[in-house]
Amino acid sequence: MFVGPGGSSWGGWVLGAVWAELKKLGLGSGVDLHVYEVPVEYHTVQTLVPALWEQYHPLLVIHVGVSEMATTVTLEKCGRNHGYRVRDNSGLCPDEHCCVAGGPDCIDSVIDLESVCKRVSGAGLGVAVSVSKDAGRYLCDFTYYTSLYLSRGRSAFVHVPPLGKPYNGEALGLVLQAIVHGILELLEETEEIHCQQHLL
């Protein structure tokens, strides 16, 4: 399941092109993919993201956003609770400039994104993939923290660069497909190890 911050019409257009490519490529019969564009509004994130978790009870959620500063496809390791002082598209900031009052300052994804990065980088797709610890203190970070808080860490966030800077929609679709498969394989391996430990 994916929840993508759409951002401006430009950001929505970029993600729309990537989603179209990913839909064409497919994720396999065992993956149920839902795509939602999230408006760049703190209040909408605070209502929509919990509603989607409640509706679907997914194994995980992978958020995707466009970063004008990104030159690689970037896997974000954590979300931050405080520091949201930039106004959203409706001209508002969240109360107390935080996601969840009383929540921890930072929540890490339980997914080993360093390992996912190595797997995808080794797949020979011709797309640079990196890992970051700072998703930017705007709607991407805000959305990610909200999802990490709701899921106890079973979320991921991927920042992609703008189309053509340097990758086209096909390349970004292929790398997102590889990231999803890498995360699912990693979760399966983790579950198998956990089950084996309980059997011993």
N, C-alpha and C positions, 0 to 999 in steps of 0.2 A: 504494500500500500504506500502511496506517495501523497504527500501534501506539499505543494509547491507555492511559495510566496510569489505572487505574480508581479508585484511591484508596479512600475509604470506600464503603459501599454507596450513599451519597448521590451521590458522584462518579460511580460506575458507572452509576447510574440516569440522571443528567444526560447522560452520554455515550451511553448506550443510546438515549435519546430522539433525540439528534442523529444517531447512526448510522442509526436507523430512517428518519429524514427524508431523509438523504443517499442511502440505498439506494433510497428511493421516487423521488427526483429523478433518480438515475443520474449517471454520469460520462461516458457515451459508450461505444461498443463497443470503442474502442481502449484502454480503461483496465481493468486487472485489479486489482480492489480486494480486499484482505484486511484484516480487522479483528481485532485481538487486544487483549484487556484485560490490562494488565500489573499484577500486584499491587504494592502500595506496599511493596516489599521490595528493598533494594539487591542482595542476593544473586541474587534472581530476575531482576532487570534484567541483571546481569552474565552470566547464563547464557542467558536467553531471547532478548535482543536480538541477540547474535552468532549464535545458532542460526537466527533468522529471516532474517538477512542471508545466512547460508550456504545456507539452504534455497531462498530465492527469487531471490537475486541481482537485486534490484529496481533500476530506474532511479533511484528515490529513495524515501525513507520520509518520510511526514508524520506526526508525532506530535501528538496532541491531548490536552490536559489541562484540567481545570476549575480556575480560580483564584477563590477567594472574594473576593479584592481587586479583580479585574478588573471594569471597567465598559465596556470595549471588547473586541472580538476582537483579540488581540495576537499579532503575528508576532514570534517571538524570533530575534534575529540570531545569537546565539552561545551556546555551552555552556561552562561553567566546570569545571575539573578538581578544584579544592580547595574546602574549607570545608564539607564535609558532616558536621555535628555533631549534627543533629536525628535522633533515633531513628526508625526506620521502624515499620510496623505490627507487626513481630515483636520490637520493642524493641532493634534493633541499629543500629550505624553501620558504614560501610565502614572497612576497614583504612586507617590513616593519613589518614582523612577525605578520601580522594580517589577518583576514578573509575578512572584508569589510572596506575599507578605509572610515573613517568618521562615521562608524556605532557605535552604543552604546557599551559600554564596556561589558555589559552582557545582555542577553535576556532570560527571564523566559518563560517556556511553559505556555500557558493559561490553560492547563489541570491540574486539581487538582491531582497531582501525589501522594500526601500523602493519599488522599481518595482512589485512585486506589490501592495503596499499602495495605491499611487496608482491602479492599474488597478481594484482592487476597490472602492475608495472612489468612483471615478468611475462605477461601474456603476449607481448609484441604487437600491441595495438597502435603504437606510434603516438600515444597521447601521454603527456607528463602528468603524473598523479603525485600529490603530496599530502601531508598531514599538518593540521594547524590546531592551535589551542585557543584561538581567538576568532569567533565568528562575527565580530564587529559591533556589538551593542546597538543594533537596530532591529528591524523586524525579523531578519533571518535568525539572529541570536535569540531574540525574544520568543520566536516560534519554537526553536530548538529546545530552549530551557523548559518551556511549558510542556512539551512532549516528553522530555526526559523525566520531568517531575511526575507526570501522570503514569509513565510506563516503568518507573524505577530503573531507568537507564536503557531500556530496550528500544532505542531510537538511534538514527544516524542522520547527519546533515552533510550534503554534498554541495559545494559551491562550484559553479561552472563559469568559465569566462564568456564574454559576449561572442556571438557567432562570428566566425572569421577572424578572431583574435586569440589564438591562431586557428582554431578548429571549426570545421563545419558541423552541421546537425547530424550527419551520418556518423562522424567520428565520436561526437559526444554521446549519441545513442548507443554506440557499441561499448564505450567505456562505462556508461551507466548500467548496461546489461551485465557487463563483467563484474561491476561493483556489487550489484544485487546478488548474482550467483556466488561471488566470493563471500559475502556476508551470510547467505543461507548455508553454504557449505561449512563455514566456520561455526555457525550455531548448531548444525547437525553434529559436527565433531565434538563440540563442547557437551551437548546432550548425551552423546554416546559415552564419553569419558565419565560424565556424572553418573550415568546408569551403571557403568562397569564398577565404579568405586563403591556403589551401594550393594552390588552383587558380591563383592569380595568379602 
